[in-house]
Amino acid sequence: SKIAVFFLILLPSLRGPIFQTAMLTFLLNIGGFVISQQLGKPSDWMFAVFIADFMRTFNIPFAVALSFCLLIAVLLCLAIANLIFGRKPIENR
């Protein structure tokens, strides 16, 4: 049936490109802060804007700590997504 073809053939073969597209979109948006910094007020700023603001005001240790937190959050998201959507070993038949 068409539903079986979709779930057994099409969806597994598209899992990789869908995962890669989602991760690329996520990573490009995690650091995008120019628009929110230029057009928004501080309550609308993204996390990366705060890091850049602390770097600009020479509060380097706090900026490094925030950057490390952001790095850990991104790596955790990538690891979880890889566990869910990553390649599965081929089973012996």
ChimeraX attribute file (.defattr): number of C-alpha atoms within 10 A of each C-alpha:
attribute: neighborCount
match mode: 1-to-1
recipient: residues
	/A:1	5
	/A:2	7
	/A:3	9
	/A:4	9
	/A:5	10
	/A:6	12
	/A:7	11
	/A:8	11
	/A:9	11
	/A:10	12
	/A:11	12
	/A:12	12
	/A:13	12
	/A:14	10
	/A:15	13
	/A:16	14
	/A:17	10
	/A:18	13
	/A:19	16
	/A:20	14
	/A:21	11
	/A:22	13
	/A:23	16
	/A:24	12
	/A:25	11
	/A:26	14
	/A:27	13
	/A:28	10
	/A:29	10
	/A:30	14
	/A:31	13
	/A:32	14
	/A:33	16
	/A:34	13
	/A:35	11
	/A:36	16
	/A:37	18
	/A:38	10
	/A:39	10
	/A:40	12
	/A:41	9
	/A:42	11
	/A:43	7
	/A:44	11
	/A:45	17
	/A:46	18
	/A:47	15
	/A:48	20
	/A:49	20
	/A:50	17
	/A:51	19
	/A:52	17
	/A:53	14
	/A:54	17
	/A:55	15
	/A:56	11
	/A:57	9
	/A:58	11
	/A:59	13
	/A:60	15
	/A:61	11
	/A:62	13
	/A:63	20
	/A:64	14
	/A:65	12
	/A:66	17
	/A:67	17
	/A:68	12
	/A:69	12
	/A:70	17
	/A:71	12
	/A:72	12
	/A:73	12
	/A:74	15
	/A:75	12
	/A:76	12
	/A:77	14
	/A:78	15
	/A:79	13
	/A:80	12
	/A:81	14
	/A:82	14
	/A:83	11
	/A:84	11
	/A:85	15
	/A:86	14
	/A:87	11
	/A:88	8
	/A:89	6
	/A:90	6
	/A:91	5
	/A:92	4
	/A:93	3
